[in-house]
Every structure is written in structure tokens, then in C-alpha cells.
Amino acid sequence: MHISVVAVSHQILLLEALQAAVRGSEFQIMSFPFKGRLALDEFVVTPPRCLILDGGCPKQSSLVMVDRVKRMLPDTLILVYLRSIRAVECQSLLSLGVTGLIDISCSTEDVVSALRKVKRQEVHLAPKVAQALALSRFRSANPFEKLSPRELTVCDLVIEGSRAPDIAQQLSVSAKTVNTYRYRIFEKLGITSDVELTHLAYNHGMKGVESSHGRV
């Protein structure tokens, strides 16, 4: 009997690669092309055992997607495919309840191994992810580590240029609540505007040009 896995990505090639990776294993992946919004309604009645989320979906923060999955499919295990590696984001994803983190350097064997660990509800970290988290402990303090996972989610969306009403809609909260998060973020980071937030994010590697090898 196959174990159901849903894979969400805007990249058809990635979805096909994931399906090929699990061929012959106990897993069966159903592709779910991302089209601007994570729609999970059809999975509420019969939730998949595991969900693979592409963390590089356009106009959609991986933190926002995980937050939504956890609210709608609380028993589904989550494996996030990272296109770039930020230690703070990885830690926040784990805090939100993500069970596995893999990246673009992982082989097909790594994908199956990760799914098997996630199925057992064991945390799986790809080598580069584990390295990034380990190195972050020895580097100078990153001010973004002061933010909670939800604050970091709002932070990501603000940096991407989303307005308070749009953020509120994505997170299913009021615009007033979003602004409360913004002010709390500003206070923790010692800044006063979205422009300062964006500059600070670039300076600390929270946003920037991504290479084919990711960012550690």
C-alpha cells in the first residue's frame, strides 16, 4: 500500500523529478501545481500523510504556506524544499512544525530518505541546512533571531512589498493585527520604517541574489 504524498510547486520539472525520485518506493506523489495561492480545500476530507512544499513559490513565503497548512491540515507532516538557505528561516520553519528541510543539492536517494524519516515523525535536515544552523550559532548575533515565526512571516511579506490588507488576507487576520506585528518588529529591530527593514534584511542575508548553490 502506497503512502500518499502531495507535492506543491510552480515548477513542473521539480514535480516530475520528485515523482521520479520515489518511483519504486512505498511513496506515491500527487503533483499539485502552484498557481499563486495555496489552495488546500480538496485535501481537508482526506489529508495526505506528507506534504512537500516548494519554498521558492513566487509571491508566497514558505512561512505563510506552512502556517496555512498547519491550520487546515494539522495532522499532515511537512517537508520543505528550499531554494536558498537562511538559518533564521530554517529555525522558524522548524518552530512552526515542519518535520523536514531539504535543498536543491539533495539527490533522489536523499528525497526518499527524508520522506522515510518524516513519516516516522523524525526531523530530517539536509547537510547544508544542518551546516547553516550550526554555523549560525557561532556568528555575530542576527537581529532577526529576535523575531517569532509569525513576526518573521510578516517581515518576509513586508520586504516583498505586500501591503497590510494583502498580508492580513494571506494570514487570515485583520489589517490592524498585521500593523501590530509590524510595530513589534520595528521595536525589536530598532527601526522605524519598511525601508529600514528592507535594508536591514539585505545586510543580514535575509534577502538577496540566490546562487545555484543556495546560500549558507
WORAFEN-V999923 format. One record per backbone hydrogen bond with DSSP energy under -1.0 kcal/mol. CO is the residue of the C=O (numbers start at 1). NH is the residue of the N-H. E is the energy in kcal/mol with one decimal. If there is no record, write none. Layout:
# WORAFEN-V999923
co nh e
CO NH E
CO NH E
This chain:
# WORAFEN-V999923
co nh e
3 28 -2.4
4 50 -1.4
5 30 -2.9
6 52 -3.1
7 32 -2.2
8 54 -2.0
9 34 -2.3
11 15 -1.8
12 16 -2.5
13 17 -2.2
14 18 -2.5
15 19 -1.9
16 20 -2.2
17 21 -2.1
18 22 -1.4
22 25 -2.6
26 3 -2.9
28 5 -2.3
30 7 -2.2
37 39 -1.1
40 43 -2.0
41 44 -1.3
49 77 -2.2
50 6 -2.2
51 79 -2.9
52 8 -3.0
53 81 -3.3
54 57 -1.3
57 60 -1.2
61 65 -2.2
62 66 -2.5
63 67 -2.3
64 68 -2.1
65 69 -2.5
66 70 -2.7
67 71 -1.2
68 72 -2.2
69 73 -3.6
73 76 -1.7
77 51 -2.7
78 99 -1.9
78 100 -1.7
79 53 -2.4
80 102 -2.5
81 55 -3.1
86 90 -2.8
87 91 -2.5
88 92 -2.1
89 93 -2.7
90 94 -2.2
91 95 -2.1
92 96 -1.8
93 98 -2.4
94 97 -1.1
99 124 -2.3
100 80 -2.6
101 126 -2.4
102 82 -3.2
103 106 -2.0
107 111 -1.7
108 112 -1.8
109 113 -2.4
110 114 -2.7
111 115 -2.4
112 116 -2.1
113 117 -1.9
114 118 -2.6
115 119 -2.6
116 120 -1.2
117 122 -2.8
118 121 -2.1
124 101 -2.5
126 130 -2.6
127 131 -2.3
128 132 -2.3
129 133 -2.3
130 134 -2.2
131 135 -2.9
132 136 -1.8
135 138 -1.6
142 145 -2.3
143 146 -1.6
144 147 -1.5
148 152 -2.7
149 153 -2.0
150 154 -2.3
151 155 -2.6
152 156 -2.6
153 157 -1.9
154 158 -2.6
155 159 -2.4
156 160 -1.7
157 162 -2.4
158 161 -1.4
163 167 -2.6
164 168 -2.7
165 169 -1.9
166 170 -2.1
167 171 -2.3
168 173 -2.1
174 178 -1.8
175 179 -2.3
176 180 -1.8
177 181 -2.1
178 182 -2.3
179 183 -2.5
180 184 -2.0
181 185 -2.6
182 186 -2.8
183 187 -2.4
184 188 -2.3
185 189 -2.3
186 190 -1.2
186 191 -2.2
193 197 -1.9
194 198 -2.4
195 199 -2.3
196 200 -2.6
197 201 -2.3
198 202 -2.1
199 203 -2.3
200 204 -1.5
201 206 -2.9
202 205 -1.5
211 214 -1.6
